[in-house]
Amino acid sequence: MQTIVYQNQVDRALKVLKRQINKEGLFKELKRRRFYEKPSVKKKRKMKEAQKKKKVAMRRMRSSWHG
C-alpha cells in the first residue's frame, strides 16, 4: 500500500492512508487476531458477516429497481 505526499501535506496523506487501510479491513483483521478465537465463535462471526453482506446486497438491488 502506498500514499503519496503532495506539497508537504502530511496530514492529508495520513487521512488518505487511514481510509485505504479501513477500506481493506486491515484494522478489523488486526483487532480480531489480537486474541485466540474459538472455532465455534469464528463460525458464528462468519455467518453473521455473511447475513449482513447479503442484507446490504439485497438493499442495493431493491434500490436500483426503483431508481
Summary of the structure (lengths in Angstrom):
residues: 67
radius of gyration: 17.7
end to end distance: 35.6
largest distance: 50.1
contacts: 117
relative contact order: 0.07
helix: 76%
strand: 0%
